């Protein structure tokens, strides 16, 4: 099990995440590439919330393939193309993490764009596979 690192000597987290994570001993580290809102058939919704949901569904599939689940995620890095997408991303992320006791470290950046114009969000995850 990971341990949240939220020192009282610094400001508390800005949202529902941990400033840092100390992992328990792990058999391996699982790192995803940035996941886009691409469905298995290659389609991509124009809606940022649906794209975010698909990103997390893709991450779920990768975690499952590695023998991990959401509770094993120690870091999320996300990128959106507009500040206006921040609330939708945060809502979906918080829903995805519902029931996860130790929230992963988290970073969200606003970027100018991705490889295709229709992409509005990209998310990558780091997880630990427990022994």
Secondary structure, DSSP 4 states (H G I P E B T S, - for coil): --EEE--TTSPPPSSSSBSEEEPPPEEEEEEPPPEESB-TTS-B-S-HHHHHHHHHHHHHHHHHHTT--GGGEEEEEEEES-GGGHHHHHHHHHHHTTT-SSPPEEEEEE-S--SSTT--EEEEEEEEEE-
